[in-house]
Amino acid sequence: MKSSKIFLFLALVIALLAGLCAAFPAEGVAVAGTTLHFPSLTRILNPQRQMDVEAYLAEQDSLAEVAATRQDSIATLRSSLDSSDIRFWFPDGDDTFFDPLFAQMEQARTQDRILRVLHYGDSQIEMDRMTNRLRAYMQGIFGGGGPGLTSFATIIPSYSLSLSANGSLRRQSSFGDSNVARARGNYGPMLQDFRVTGNATTNLTATTNRSADDRVRQFSRFTLLFNNRPGPLHVTFTDRKGGYTDEQDCPLEGVQALHWQLDSASTAVRIAVSGTADLYGVLVDDGPGVAVDNIPLRGSSGQQFKQINEDQLTAAYSQMDVGLVILQFGGNAVPYLKGARGMSSYCKTVAYMIDCVHRCCPEAKVLFVGPSDMSTREGGVMQSYPYLPTIVDSLRATANAHGAAYWSIYHAMGGLNSMTAWVSQGLGGADYLHFSQRGADVMGDRLARAFDNMYRLYLMRRRSHNNQ
């Protein structure tokens, strides 16, 4: 076939496709219960440019580093930080919001204290994702060690601790599988627990995961947190490496805690219980310093805080010395929020969640972490959920109005339509909703960098005050 005929054939095909692009309805055509879409001519001629995530992150980190090291004035530094995509938004714009927290973190080691950061979230933080990077930063600066709060038996495996349990245990949860037992609000700080009726044992072993931070690979301080039922609870604690064994009995009902402190750190311990109690969890630490606890609630949008018994939650928090509570939610609500009514309803849920934490743990600061960019198929193309920018703005306003700081994953990853770039460059999952492990590490580091920026501002403000 002559080249001229091939050219004419291709030109005809292109012309027909262009005509189809121009004529095809933007809303698509319904065929046999399925809506067919065809890209518009404008979209083909002007394709959406995809961001280079690695270049974007490098540029943002460079700007943040320059801003955080400026020494000319506090006002100039704060102005620079406010322009960053990893900035915090504070109630009433108060940039001293975290100062009391930083002061407590600095003093924890000298006070032989373990100050806790509780990181609640949906499936984005399962297996200690994101939390592990924040923990590594905070313990690197302020001291402390160990993986922190864990359930008595395995619910979701963790990169930071190996856990195995057996015995007469029944899981009770405010979320998840409908077959899981409900407990009328008695779930403790993890919003789920295990009821023991008889005998049960858990074995805690240091992680062998190569990506885990060294500080979680040993532990020396332990607390069993539980709600005791009638009759004494007998507990045997054993250091499986050092041979140390201790037995304790708790005859008191209600929310209680038993503690152990080893002379030297271990990598494997066993806790055996006998009696009837709701086991809230085990604090696995290597203090003093800061502990950062990973508390994932798969499928949750935070509404489970409405189901908690606040008196029991208050009693549990009082045993834990909590300095900061992070609430990372919204991702599970985004696909279903399509208008003002739904947004208003969800903001009320978020407001209740924040207020509940303030009531149960009034000394702690609260940070709400908003959802990431998330993609859905619109007109045959993956792009951000249409209502997502409004959701982010509404959640920020709600958090600040109820006395919580706000941090935006959506902004920290590049904003509108950034998830498609994260997915294509190996940082996002194939569902266009979650991060890959590498992406979760990046986002955890960005949250840690945001805290580091505010800590540097705190130090600069303190130096300025001392020099006056």
Buried (B, 14 or more C-beta within 10 A) or exposed (E): EEEEEEEEEEEEEEEEBEEEBEEBEEEBEEEEEEEEBBBBBEBEEEEEEEBEBEEBBEEBBEBBEEBBEBEEEBEEBBEBBEEBBBBBBBBEEEBEBBBEBBEBBBEBBEEEBBBBBBBBBBBBBBBBBBBBBBBBBBBBBBBBBBBBBBBBBBBBEBBBBBBEBEBBBBBBBBBBEEEBEEBEBBBBBBBBBBBBEEBBBBBBBBBEBEEBBEBBBBBBBBBBBBBBBEEBBBBBBBBBBBEBEEEBEBEEBEBBBBEBEBEEBBBBBBBBBBBBBBBBBBBBBBBBBBBBBBBBBBEBBBBBBEBBBEEBBBBBBBBBBBBBBBBBBBBBBBEEBEEEEBBEEBBEBBBBBBBBBBEBBEEBBBBBBBBBBBBBEEBEBBBBBEBBBBBBBBBBEBBBEBBBBBBBBBBBBBBEBBBBBBBEBEBBBEEBBBBBBBBBBBBBBBBBBBBBBBBBBBEBBBEEEEEE
